[in-house]
Amino acid sequence: MLGLRRVLRSVAQRQLSSQSGKPQGDVLPQSCDVLIIGGGGMGASSAFWLKSRTLQLGKKLNVLVVERDSGYTSASTVLSVGGVRQQFSLAENIQMSLFGYNFVVNGSKHLGDVDLCYQPNGYLILASAKGAHILAQNSTLQNELGARNELLGPEALRRRFPWLSTEDVELGCHGIDKEGWFDPWALLMGYKKKARALGANFANGSVVGFEWNDSGALSGAVVDAGDGVQRTVKFDTCVLAAGAHSGQVARLAGIGDPGAKENSLKEALPVEPRKRYVYVISTQGRNCPGLATPLTVDPDGTYFRRDGLCGNFLCGRSPNEDEEPECETLDVDHGYFESNVWPTLANRVPAFESVKIQSSWAGYYDHNTFDANGIIGRHPHYSNLFIAAGFSGHGIQQTPAVGRAISELILDGKFTTLDLSRLGFERLVNKQPMFEVNIV
């Protein structure tokens, strides 16, 4: 089902992007209460939560979302594999993903008529002898916070998953509930449709500059709508949720200026695009992983999962730092599959010794070069600028929690559900990274 939906989604995206001359978004207004830069998962979720919560509070709030890629042809959200898991080491990531799971399985309750195609197959993360104690330690915290996973040794892994080779595997952590994957396009469209129904506006355009008032506060954004005219949109509050381009947009606001007097302005938003490949493969091998196969992650980071009902699998692997590909295009390197992905797959699953690539695509991580975790909250210098960026590959499952958190900061002045203050911009200024251990 997900494989068919991906084909239909691709057709819809091409139709959106090919309809030139007619703007697909709302008319760009001269002003708004809240400007959200970026209409992907984080931005659309923020719009949804702001509008739904102001309705509950009996307030009015004019929310505008500006998105540079009107067809979402290169948006990180729709090019992700749509996983949701709690197998993290930071409590904040575990808690956000638990809320993400609850939101996804109750998608129609929140978003109305939407089918997110949730597949509850879980994750299976494998560890060598070197990483086994960390995997076990993480599992303890995850279950304490409400996740449900189990630790399996080599013999138990072979019994549970007879297609799996446990060579060099000391331990596996298997999510038995609250983990799986869903359709990211459906989630994004659900956010957007519901936010629009509640009164949010979505306009096409790229933010190319900012304006300041006499006191030095941000007061407006200069938007290029692609028609040869740049327009200024005045705002009271701004949310920066531009995904992989967030660091670039932040620089337009003077964030990352080495000549600035304040450390919070000297410190750049360390978010940049990193290209990742996803390959769709099939195999005629015997003892093939079945329909209920979890998303399986090798100790070296190579992963795979089932894709639909026709025997296909998605797979990929993040490159080492010195192997990072160029990001000028979303072209796929099939040589990377042959040299870096397939050998691990064939070793871990004998049925993958002979595979055929059916299709492939590439997408961007909004990579946080500081510690590979999301940056969430108010900027220390600009009191009316809120950031939701840098999630480094695990953002789609956290969009429900992050959008809610941004709405809390704007409407309540503080986090009222999950305390995400440790993930704020201040950690960059104070050189206090929040690293994940065993992150994938």
Solvent accessible surface area in square Angstrom, and as a share of the most:
residue,aa,sasa,rsa
1,M,119,0.53
2,L,9,0.04
3,G,21,0.21
4,L,109,0.54
5,R,59,0.22
6,R,45,0.16
7,V,90,0.52
8,L,107,0.53
9,R,18,0.07
10,S,40,0.26
11,V,56,0.32
12,A,35,0.27
13,Q,18,0.08
14,R,141,0.51
15,Q,100,0.44
16,L,52,0.26
17,S,63,0.41
18,S,81,0.52
19,Q,91,0.41
20,S,103,0.66
21,G,82,0.78
22,K,152,0.64
23,P,115,0.72
24,Q,66,0.29
25,G,19,0.18
26,D,49,0.25
27,V,136,0.78
28,L,28,0.14
29,P,39,0.24
30,Q,156,0.69
31,S,59,0.38
32,C,9,0.06
33,D,45,0.24
34,V,3,0.01
35,L,0,0.00
36,I,0,0.00
37,I,8,0.04
38,G,8,0.07
39,G,0,0.00
40,G,16,0.15
41,G,3,0.02
42,M,22,0.10
43,G,0,0.00
44,A,0,0.00
45,S,0,0.00
46,S,0,0.00
47,A,0,0.00
48,F,7,0.03
49,W,27,0.10
50,L,0,0.00
51,K,23,0.10
52,S,16,0.10
53,R,40,0.15
54,T,4,0.02
55,L,119,0.59
56,Q,144,0.64
57,L,85,0.42
58,G,70,0.68
59,K,110,0.47
60,K,198,0.84
61,L,32,0.16
62,N,68,0.35
63,V,0,0.00
64,L,0,0.00
65,V,0,0.00
66,V,3,0.02
67,E,21,0.09
68,R,130,0.48
69,D,25,0.13
70,S,36,0.23
71,G,1,0.01
72,Y,2,0.01
73,T,64,0.37
74,S,39,0.25
75,A,16,0.12
76,S,37,0.24
77,T,19,0.11
78,V,1,0.01
79,L,32,0.16
80,S,34,0.22
81,V,29,0.17
82,G,0,0.00
83,G,6,0.06
84,V,0,0.00
85,R,7,0.03
86,Q,1,0.00
87,Q,8,0.04
88,F,2,0.01
89,S,20,0.13
90,L,23,0.11
91,A,30,0.23
92,E,10,0.04
93,N,1,0.01
94,I,0,0.00
95,Q,56,0.25
96,M,1,0.00
97,S,0,0.00
98,L,21,0.10
99,F,40,0.17
100,G,0,0.00
101,Y,32,0.12
102,N,72,0.37
103,F,1,0.00
104,V,6,0.04
105,V,63,0.36
106,N,63,0.32
107,G,4,0.04
108,S,74,0.48
109,K,165,0.70
110,H,50,0.22
111,L,9,0.04
112,G,32,0.31
113,D,140,0.72
114,V,30,0.17
115,D,86,0.45
116,L,8,0.04
117,C,13,0.08
118,Y,47,0.18
119,Q,65,0.29
120,P,97,0.61
121,N,28,0.14
122,G,1,0.01
123,Y,12,0.05
124,L,0,0.00
125,I,10,0.05
126,L,5,0.02
127,A,6,0.04
128,S,36,0.23
129,A,75,0.58
130,K,180,0.76
131,G,14,0.14
132,A,14,0.11
133,H,119,0.53
134,I,44,0.22
135,L,6,0.03
136,A,31,0.24
137,Q,122,0.54
138,N,8,0.04
139,S,5,0.03
140,T,78,0.45
141,L,56,0.28
142,Q,4,0.02
143,N,60,0.31
144,E,129,0.58
145,L,57,0.28
146,G,30,0.29
147,A,5,0.04
148,R,121,0.44
149,N,15,0.07
150,E,43,0.19
151,L,71,0.35
152,L,15,0.07
153,G,27,0.26
154,P,46,0.29
155,E,108,0.49
156,A,25,0.19
157,L,0,0.00
158,R,116,0.42
159,R,164,0.60
160,R,113,0.41
161,F,15,0.06
162,P,90,0.57
163,W,16,0.06
164,L,9,0.04
165,S,28,0.18
166,T,16,0.09
167,E,98,0.44
168,D,110,0.57
169,V,8,0.05
170,E,87,0.39
171,L,30,0.15
172,G,0,0.00
173,C,1,0.01
174,H,21,0.09
175,G,2,0.02
176,I,77,0.39
177,D,49,0.25
178,K,50,0.21
179,E,3,0.01
180,G,0,0.00
181,W,6,0.02
182,F,1,0.00
183,D,2,0.01
184,P,6,0.04
185,W,34,0.12
186,A,6,0.05
187,L,1,0.00
188,L,1,0.00
189,M,56,0.25
190,G,5,0.05
191,Y,0,0.00
192,K,35,0.15
193,K,139,0.59
194,K,63,0.27
195,A,0,0.00
196,R,86,0.31
197,A,83,0.64
198,L,43,0.21
199,G,43,0.41
200,A,3,0.03
201,N,51,0.26
202,F,6,0.03
203,A,2,0.02
204,N,39,0.20
205,G,8,0.07
206,S,38,0.24
207,V,14,0.08
208,V,60,0.34
209,G,15,0.14
210,F,17,0.07
211,E,59,0.26
212,W,111,0.39
213,N,70,0.36
214,D,160,0.83
215,S,99,0.64
216,G,34,0.32
217,A,35,0.27
218,L,3,0.01
219,S,20,0.13
220,G,0,0.00
221,A,0,0.00
222,V,29,0.17
223,V,0,0.00
224,D,45,0.23
225,A,38,0.30
226,G,71,0.68
227,D,82,0.42
228,G,77,0.74
229,V,76,0.44
230,Q,111,0.49
231,R,92,0.34
232,T,47,0.27
233,V,0,0.00
234,K,94,0.40
235,F,12,0.05
236,D,96,0.50
237,T,20,0.12
238,C,0,0.00
239,V,0,0.00
240,L,3,0.01
241,A,6,0.04
242,A,15,0.12
243,G,25,0.24
244,A,6,0.05
245,H,47,0.21
246,S,0,0.00
247,G,1,0.01
248,Q,94,0.42
249,V,13,0.07
250,A,1,0.01
251,R,139,0.51
252,L,65,0.32
253,A,1,0.01
254,G,28,0.27
255,I,0,0.00
256,G,21,0.21
257,D,65,0.33
258,P,118,0.74
259,G,66,0.64
260,A,15,0.11
261,K,199,0.84
262,E,80,0.36
263,N,99,0.51
264,S,11,0.07
265,L,24,0.12
266,K,92,0.39
267,E,38,0.17
268,A,41,0.32
269,L,4,0.02
270,P,28,0.18
271,V,7,0.04
272,E,69,0.31
273,P,42,0.26
274,R,25,0.09
275,K,4,0.02
276,R,25,0.09
277,Y,20,0.08
278,V,10,0.06
279,Y,0,0.00
280,V,8,0.04
281,I,0,0.00
282,S,17,0.11
283,T,19,0.11
284,Q,176,0.78
285,G,26,0.25
286,R,221,0.81
287,N,94,0.48
288,C,48,0.29
289,P,1,0.00
290,G,36,0.35
291,L,105,0.52
292,A,84,0.65
293,T,5,0.03
294,P,1,0.01
295,L,6,0.03
296,T,2,0.01
297,V,3,0.02
298,D,14,0.07
299,P,55,0.35
300,D,59,0.30
301,G,25,0.24
302,T,2,0.01
303,Y,41,0.16
304,F,4,0.02
305,R,2,0.01
306,R,26,0.09
307,D,7,0.04
308,G,19,0.18
309,L,135,0.67
310,C,121,0.73
311,G,25,0.24
312,N,37,0.19
313,F,0,0.00
314,L,0,0.00
315,C,0,0.00
316,G,0,0.00
317,R,50,0.18
318,S,53,0.34
319,P,18,0.11
320,N,84,0.43
321,E,125,0.56
322,D,131,0.68
323,E,72,0.32
324,E,49,0.22
325,P,29,0.19
326,E,95,0.43
327,C,37,0.22
328,E,154,0.69
329,T,60,0.35
330,L,48,0.24
331,D,97,0.50
332,V,37,0.21
333,D,69,0.36
334,H,85,0.38
335,G,44,0.43
336,Y,22,0.08
337,F,3,0.01
338,E,103,0.46
339,S,76,0.49
340,N,30,0.15
341,V,0,0.00
342,W,81,0.28
343,P,60,0.38
344,T,19,0.11
345,L,3,0.02
346,A,16,0.12
347,N,68,0.35
348,R,13,0.05
349,V,0,0.00
350,P,71,0.45
351,A,5,0.04
352,F,0,0.00
353,E,106,0.47
354,S,84,0.54
355,V,36,0.21
356,K,134,0.57
357,I,46,0.24
358,Q,90,0.40
359,S,58,0.37
360,S,32,0.21
361,W,38,0.13
362,A,4,0.03
363,G,7,0.07
364,Y,28,0.11
365,Y,65,0.25
366,D,17,0.09
367,H,30,0.13
368,N,1,0.00
369,T,66,0.38
370,F,49,0.21
371,D,4,0.02
372,A,27,0.21
373,N,0,0.00
374,G,3,0.02
375,I,0,0.00
376,I,1,0.01
377,G,5,0.05
378,R,93,0.34
379,H,1,0.00
380,P,59,0.37
381,H,62,0.28
382,Y,11,0.04
383,S,76,0.49
384,N,25,0.13
385,L,3,0.02
386,F,6,0.03
387,I,0,0.00
388,A,1,0.01
389,A,1,0.00
390,G,0,0.00
391,F,2,0.01
392,S,13,0.08
393,G,38,0.37
394,H,3,0.01
395,G,11,0.10
396,I,18,0.09
397,Q,6,0.03
398,Q,1,0.00
399,T,3,0.02
400,P,1,0.00
401,A,2,0.01
402,V,0,0.00
403,G,0,0.00
404,R,33,0.12
405,A,4,0.03
406,I,0,0.00
407,S,0,0.00
408,E,3,0.01
409,L,17,0.08
410,I,37,0.19
411,L,31,0.16
412,D,55,0.29
413,G,49,0.47
414,K,127,0.54
415,F,38,0.16
416,T,68,0.40
417,T,76,0.44
418,L,34,0.17
419,D,96,0.50
420,L,1,0.00
421,S,68,0.44
422,R,126,0.46
423,L,1,0.00
424,G,6,0.06
425,F,1,0.00
426,E,81,0.36
427,R,10,0.04
428,L,1,0.01
429,V,40,0.23
430,N,85,0.44
431,K,128,0.54
432,Q,111,0.50
433,P,55,0.35
434,M,23,0.10
435,F,120,0.50
436,E,20,0.09
437,V,65,0.37
438,N,54,0.28
439,I,59,0.30
440,V,69,0.40
